[in-house]
Amino acid sequence: MTEPRQHPRDPLHGVTLETIVKYLEAKHGWHEMGNRIPIRCFLFDPSVKSSLTFLRKTPWAREKLEAWYATDVGGGFGSGPVRGTQPGIDVRPRFGSGPQR
């Protein structure tokens, strides 16, 4: 049997959801996962099994997790620099993007 080939533009190609959950849990831990994606299966009595069950049924949560993994592993999509890697750039989310009064 052959290994899945690395797709040149898609870091998710050939990667299972279980692999993504285990990778992020090992690297960041359940606490950080719950902070970034506030869902019960990451916050209360977390396990790989409960996370997989929920993520398979909830497309929006799965998309967030896959996007985080793609950014973490592949530096995100595209060929430019990773957002926020240059010193002095604030990448915190902005609330109320209208003009300040």
N, C-alpha and C positions, 0 to 999 in steps of 0.2 A: 504494500500500500504506500502511496506517495504522500508526502507532506503537502499541506496547502501552500501554494506559492504566495509570496507577498505581492499584493496588488500595488502598483506604483502610486495610486492616488487615494486609496481607501484603506486606512489603518484598521478598519473593522472587518475587512475581507478575511474570511476563514476563522474568525474569533468567535467563540460561543459566548452567550450571556453569562454562563457560569464562570468562564475564564475571566471575564471583565469584572464580575463581582468579587471574585477571589483576589484578583490583582489589586483592585482599589482598596479592599479591606486590608490586605497585607501591607500596602504602601501607606495608606492614610488612616486606617482604623474606622470602626463603626461610628465613633463619635464625630469625626470630621465628615464622614458620609452623611450622617444625619443633619449636620450643620448646613452642608451644601444642598442636599436634597431632603427636605424635612418630611419624610414619610415614616409611618409607624414601624415598618419592618426594619428600619435602620436605627430608630430611636429606642424602642422598647423590646427587650429580649431578642436582639438581632441574631439571625442565622442565615446561612447561605440559602437553605431550603425555603424559608419564609420569604426571603428577598426575591428569589427566582419565581416563586408562585405569584407574588404581587406584580413584579415587573413584566411578566408574560401577559398579564391581564390589563396592564395600564400603560398604553402607548406613550403618554406624555412623560411619565417617570422614566421609562426605558430610554426615550430619546435624550433626556437630560443626562442619564448615566453614560450612554454611549458617546455623547458629545464630550463629556468630561474625560472619559477614557481616551478618545481620539486626540484631545488636546494634550493630555498627560503623556501619552506614548509617542504620538507622531508630530507633536507640535502644532496640531490643528491642520485644517485643510489649506491648500494654497502653498505658494512658494515663498511668501514674504516672511519677515521675522515674526516671532511669536509676540502677540500683544502683551505689553507690560514688561518686556524684558529689558527695555532701555531704562537707565536710571532717570529718576525724576518724573516718570509718567505715572499718574494716578489712575488706576484701573477700577477703583471702587464704583459701584453703580450710582448713577445720578438719579435723584428723584425730582420731578418737576423740571423738565428740561426747558421750560419757557424762560423768558427774560426775568432777571432778578429785580424785585421792586423794593 
